């Protein structure tokens, strides 16, 4: 009988221990590269709703695109850009979700969000407003194409808004109330920010060796495509791009950064977007991603940067 009580006590202790460990794990769990499951799927859905994960559908697999989206969020909130979703990152994301919900309720009377690919009277009115302020230079066609995208980015960058090219409630409200023409900054400063913002819309575009279009990019095909969109002609290959432009040590968004990777010398290029991060088409990740310059692989292979907007 004594042994029976002892065994029962041990079993109860083990059950309590399991529950305790489970609770601790639930509270302190982090999500990072390589993990999968419902928690990752929920994370992806929330990142998508906030505009960080812009391509692909939630698959429950924490891969390179999810990591880039997390780094993007961390950079915005001045959190260490490690791509790991811990308590601080979760708190920042939840704050954004709550703010977004509050903003939607406050601005329910405003037009719907306008973004690339849309068309109609709301887009036409957006173009008219941007044109009256000197931002939109193309014809008024009611189609949200590249010209409208660049104009929106320019307006957002000039007026202290998130330069993502999406005309959401805050951008539309600013357009309606603040016909700002002063304090637009220098042309070079604006173009640099526009380059960095324009490049971000291609996050998730697949890596294609020799690719230089939105159907697929390799690293130098991506950079040459982005700069060409702004009328800046640069060589096609990374080793030639390295010697183009003015060498700089203090980086600003829109600068080109170079690394030595699969070949000695400048064999990989990307575009600096701020907060110690750059955007590039990565063969290892399989597409266009955002990476921290502090990541060991790239920090050890960094060769320098050049500026093309002066």
C-alpha positions as CSV (number, residue, x, y, z in Angstrom):
1,X,0.0,0.0,0.0
2,X,2.9,2.4,0.8
3,X,4.4,1.8,-2.6
4,X,1.1,2.6,-4.2
5,X,0.9,6.0,-2.5
6,X,4.5,6.7,-3.5
7,X,3.8,5.8,-7.2
8,X,0.6,7.9,-7.1
9,X,2.5,10.9,-5.7
10,X,5.2,10.6,-8.3
11,X,2.6,10.5,-11.1
12,X,0.9,13.6,-9.8
13,X,4.2,15.4,-9.5
14,X,5.1,14.5,-13.1
15,X,1.7,15.7,-14.4
16,X,2.0,19.0,-12.6
17,X,5.6,19.4,-14.0
18,X,4.4,18.8,-17.5
19,X,1.7,21.5,-17.2
20,X,4.2,23.9,-15.7
21,X,6.7,23.4,-18.4
22,X,4.0,23.7,-21.0
23,X,2.8,27.0,-19.6
24,X,6.4,28.4,-19.6
25,X,6.9,27.3,-23.1
26,X,3.7,28.9,-24.3
27,X,4.6,32.2,-22.6
28,X,8.2,32.3,-23.7
29,X,8.0,30.7,-27.1
30,X,9.7,32.4,-30.0
31,X,9.2,31.9,-33.8
32,X,12.1,31.7,-36.1
33,X,13.5,30.4,-39.4
34,X,12.8,26.7,-40.0
35,X,9.8,26.5,-37.7
36,X,6.3,25.5,-39.0
37,X,2.8,25.1,-37.7
38,X,-0.4,27.0,-36.9
39,X,1.5,29.7,-34.9
40,X,3.7,30.5,-38.0
41,X,0.6,30.5,-40.2
42,X,-1.1,33.0,-37.8
43,X,2.0,35.1,-37.8
44,X,2.1,35.2,-41.6
45,X,-1.6,36.2,-41.8
46,X,-1.0,39.1,-39.4
47,X,2.2,40.2,-41.2
48,X,0.3,40.1,-44.5
49,X,-2.6,42.2,-43.1
50,X,0.0,44.9,-42.0
51,X,1.6,44.9,-45.4
52,X,4.9,43.3,-44.4
53,X,4.4,40.0,-46.1
54,X,3.4,41.1,-49.6
55,X,3.6,37.9,-51.7
56,X,2.6,34.3,-51.3
57,X,-0.1,32.8,-49.2
58,X,0.3,31.8,-45.5
59,X,1.8,28.2,-45.6
60,X,2.8,27.8,-42.0
61,X,6.5,27.6,-42.9
62,X,8.9,30.2,-41.5
63,X,11.1,30.7,-44.5
64,X,13.2,33.6,-46.0
65,X,10.2,35.7,-47.0
66,X,8.6,35.5,-43.5
67,X,12.0,36.3,-42.0
68,X,12.3,39.4,-44.3
69,X,8.8,40.5,-43.3
70,X,9.7,40.2,-39.6
71,X,13.0,42.2,-40.1
72,X,11.0,44.9,-41.8
73,X,8.6,45.1,-38.8
74,X,11.5,45.1,-36.4
75,X,13.3,47.9,-38.3
76,X,10.3,50.1,-38.2
77,X,10.0,49.7,-34.4
78,X,13.7,50.0,-33.6
79,X,13.9,46.3,-32.5
80,X,17.1,44.3,-33.1
81,X,16.7,43.1,-36.7
82,X,17.4,39.4,-36.2
83,X,14.3,38.0,-37.9
84,X,13.2,36.2,-34.7
85,X,9.7,36.7,-33.3
86,X,10.1,37.1,-29.6
87,X,8.1,39.1,-27.0
88,X,9.2,42.5,-28.1
89,X,8.4,41.8,-31.8
90,X,5.0,40.3,-30.9
91,X,4.2,43.3,-28.8
92,X,5.1,45.7,-31.6
93,X,3.0,43.7,-34.1
94,X,0.0,43.6,-31.8
95,X,0.3,47.4,-31.3
96,X,0.2,47.8,-35.1
97,X,-2.8,45.6,-35.4
98,X,-4.7,47.5,-32.8
99,X,-3.7,50.8,-34.3
100,X,-4.8,49.6,-37.7
101,X,-8.2,48.6,-36.4
102,X,-8.6,51.9,-34.7
103,X,-7.6,53.8,-37.8
104,X,-10.0,51.8,-39.9
105,X,-12.8,52.7,-37.5
106,X,-11.8,56.4,-37.4
107,X,-11.5,56.7,-41.1
108,X,-14.4,54.6,-42.2
109,X,-15.7,57.5,-44.3
110,X,-12.5,57.8,-46.3
111,X,-12.1,56.1,-49.7
112,X,-10.8,52.6,-49.8
113,X,-7.1,52.0,-49.8
114,X,-5.6,52.6,-53.3
115,X,-2.6,50.6,-54.6
116,X,-0.9,49.4,-57.7
117,X,-3.1,47.5,-60.1
118,X,-6.3,49.2,-59.1
119,X,-8.3,51.5,-61.4
120,X,-11.4,53.7,-61.3
121,X,-12.7,57.1,-60.3
122,X,-10.9,57.0,-56.9
123,X,-7.6,56.4,-58.7
124,X,-8.3,59.1,-61.2
125,X,-9.1,61.6,-58.3
126,X,-5.8,60.5,-56.6
127,X,-3.9,61.2,-59.9
128,X,-5.5,64.7,-60.2
129,X,-4.6,65.6,-56.7
130,X,-1.0,64.4,-57.1
131,X,-0.7,66.2,-60.5
132,X,-2.0,69.5,-59.0
133,X,0.8,69.3,-56.4
134,X,3.5,68.5,-59.0
135,X,4.0,64.8,-58.0
136,X,2.2,63.0,-60.8
137,X,3.6,63.7,-64.3
138,X,1.8,61.1,-66.5
139,X,-1.6,61.2,-68.2
140,X,-4.8,61.0,-66.1
141,X,-6.1,57.5,-66.9
142,X,-7.5,56.3,-63.6
143,X,-5.1,53.3,-63.6
144,X,-2.8,52.9,-60.6
145,X,0.4,52.0,-62.5
146,X,4.1,52.6,-62.0
147,X,3.8,56.4,-62.6
148,X,1.1,56.7,-59.9
149,X,3.1,54.5,-57.6
150,X,6.2,56.7,-57.9
151,X,4.1,59.8,-57.4
152,X,2.6,58.4,-54.2
153,X,6.0,57.3,-52.9
154,X,7.4,60.8,-53.6
155,X,4.5,62.5,-51.8
156,X,4.8,60.1,-48.8
157,X,8.6,60.6,-48.6
158,X,8.2,64.4,-48.8
159,X,5.5,64.6,-46.1
160,X,7.0,62.3,-43.5
161,X,4.7,59.3,-44.3
162,X,5.6,55.6,-44.7
163,X,6.9,55.6,-48.3
164,X,5.3,52.3,-49.3
165,X,3.4,53.5,-52.4
166,X,0.1,52.5,-51.0
167,X,-2.5,55.3,-50.7
168,X,-4.1,54.3,-47.4
169,X,-6.2,56.5,-45.0
170,X,-3.3,58.5,-43.7
171,X,-1.9,59.3,-47.1
172,X,-5.3,60.1,-48.5
173,X,-6.1,62.3,-45.5
174,X,-2.8,64.2,-45.9
175,X,-3.5,64.7,-49.6
176,X,-6.9,66.1,-48.8
177,X,-5.8,68.5,-46.0
178,X,-2.2,69.4,-46.8
179,X,-1.4,70.6,-50.3
180,X,2.2,70.9,-49.3
181,X,4.7,72.2,-51.8
182,X,7.4,73.6,-49.5
183,X,10.1,71.8,-47.7
184,X,10.2,68.9,-50.2
185,X,13.9,68.3,-49.7
186,X,16.5,68.1,-52.5
187,X,15.7,66.2,-55.6
188,X,18.5,63.8,-54.9
189,X,17.2,63.1,-51.3
190,X,13.7,62.4,-52.6
191,X,14.9,60.2,-55.4
192,X,17.1,58.1,-53.0
193,X,14.1,57.4,-50.8
194,X,11.9,56.7,-53.8
195,X,14.4,54.2,-55.1
196,X,14.5,52.3,-51.8
197,X,10.7,52.4,-51.5
198,X,10.1,51.3,-55.1
199,X,12.5,48.3,-54.7
200,X,10.4,47.0,-51.8
201,X,7.4,46.3,-53.9
202,X,9.3,43.4,-55.5
203,X,9.8,41.5,-52.3
204,X,9.2,37.8,-53.0
205,X,9.9,38.1,-56.7
206,X,11.7,34.8,-57.6
207,X,15.4,34.5,-58.2
208,X,16.2,33.7,-61.8
209,X,19.8,33.4,-63.0
210,X,20.2,36.2,-65.7
211,X,16.8,37.6,-64.9
212,X,16.2,41.3,-65.1
213,X,12.4,41.7,-65.0
214,X,9.6,41.4,-62.5
215,X,9.2,37.8,-63.7
216,X,12.5,37.0,-62.0
217,X,15.7,38.7,-61.0
218,X,19.3,37.8,-60.3
219,X,21.1,40.2,-58.0
220,X,22.5,42.7,-60.6
221,X,19.4,42.3,-62.8
222,X,17.4,43.5,-59.8
223,X,19.5,46.6,-59.1
224,X,19.9,47.6,-62.7
225,X,16.1,47.3,-63.2
226,X,15.3,49.4,-60.2
227,X,17.8,52.2,-61.1
228,X,16.7,52.1,-64.7
229,X,13.2,52.8,-63.6
230,X,14.4,56.2,-62.3
231,X,16.4,57.0,-65.5
232,X,19.7,55.9,-64.0
233,X,21.6,53.7,-66.4
234,X,24.1,51.4,-64.8
235,X,26.1,48.3,-66.1
236,X,24.3,45.0,-66.0
237,X,26.9,43.0,-64.0
238,X,27.7,43.4,-60.3
239,X,31.5,43.6,-60.9
240,X,30.9,46.5,-63.3
241,X,28.3,48.2,-61.2
242,X,30.9,48.3,-58.3
243,X,32.9,50.9,-60.2
244,X,29.9,53.1,-61.1
245,X,28.8,56.1,-59.0
246,X,30.5,57.9,-56.1
247,X,32.0,55.8,-53.3
248,X,30.4,56.4,-49.9
249,X,30.9,55.2,-46.4
250,X,27.9,56.8,-44.7
251,X,24.9,55.1,-46.3
252,X,21.5,56.6,-47.1
253,X,18.5,54.8,-48.6
254,X,19.0,54.2,-52.3
255,X,22.7,53.6,-52.2
256,X,24.0,50.4,-53.8
257,X,25.9,47.9,-51.6
258,X,28.4,45.2,-52.8
259,X,29.7,41.9,-51.5
260,X,32.1,39.2,-52.5
261,X,30.2,35.9,-52.5
262,X,30.5,33.1,-55.0
263,X,33.4,34.7,-56.9
264,X,36.4,36.9,-55.6
265,X,35.7,40.6,-56.0
266,X,32.2,42.3,-56.3
267,X,29.9,39.4,-57.2
268,X,26.7,40.4,-55.4
269,X,24.8,43.7,-55.2
270,X,21.8,45.1,-53.4
271,X,20.1,48.4,-52.5
272,X,20.4,50.0,-49.0
273,X,16.9,50.8,-47.6
274,X,17.9,52.2,-44.2
275,X,18.2,51.0,-40.6
276,X,21.3,48.9,-41.5
277,X,19.3,46.7,-44.0
278,X,19.4,46.2,-47.7
279,X,17.1,44.6,-50.3
280,X,18.5,42.2,-52.9
281,X,17.7,39.1,-55.0
282,X,19.2,36.2,-53.2
283,X,19.9,32.8,-54.9
284,X,20.1,31.2,-51.4
285,X,16.7,32.5,-50.4
286,X,15.2,32.0,-53.8
287,X,14.0,35.6,-54.4
288,X,14.0,39.2,-53.4
289,X,14.4,39.7,-49.6
290,X,15.5,42.2,-47.0
291,X,18.7,41.4,-45.0
292,X,20.6,43.1,-42.2
293,X,24.1,44.3,-43.1
294,X,25.0,42.9,-39.7
295,X,24.2,39.3,-40.7
296,X,27.5,37.4,-40.4
297,X,27.6,36.1,-43.9
298,X,27.2,39.6,-45.5
299,X,29.1,41.6,-42.9
300,X,32.2,39.4,-43.5
301,X,31.9,39.8,-47.3
302,X,30.9,43.5,-47.5
303,X,33.1,45.5,-50.0
304,X,31.5,48.9,-50.0
305,X,28.8,51.2,-51.4
306,X,28.2,53.8,-54.1
307,X,25.7,56.6,-54.5
308,X,24.0,57.2,-57.9
309,X,21.6,60.0,-57.0
310,X,23.9,63.0,-56.7
